[in-house]
């Protein structure tokens, strides 16, 4: 992705500077996790976020190209643990771990029903 004005800390209200927002870095890392296993999931199955620990170490200015990568490290039942990283043109921006859980999409969404 190329960092745009809507991706900044100012736009996300997580800071007052015009650099890539930490919440946007986390979203990129979660997106990388989803892409890493998308072809392996059974029909009707999805993953949902459970835990995120990301160290955002360097700023990425508007216009920078940022790429997130995820590698599946561990599978414990339905729980999937990934190592993640994000880099821009200048080097490593963030590293961390993301835990996602495999769920049945319809059953999970049924938990949102108020009836």
Secondary structure, DSSP 8 states (H G I E B T S, - for coil): -B--GGGBHHHHTS-SSSBB-HHHHHHHHHHHHHHHHGGGS-TTEEEEEEEEEEEE-S--BTT-B-EEEEEEEEEETTEEEEEEEEEETTEEEEEEEEEEEEEEHHHHHHTT---
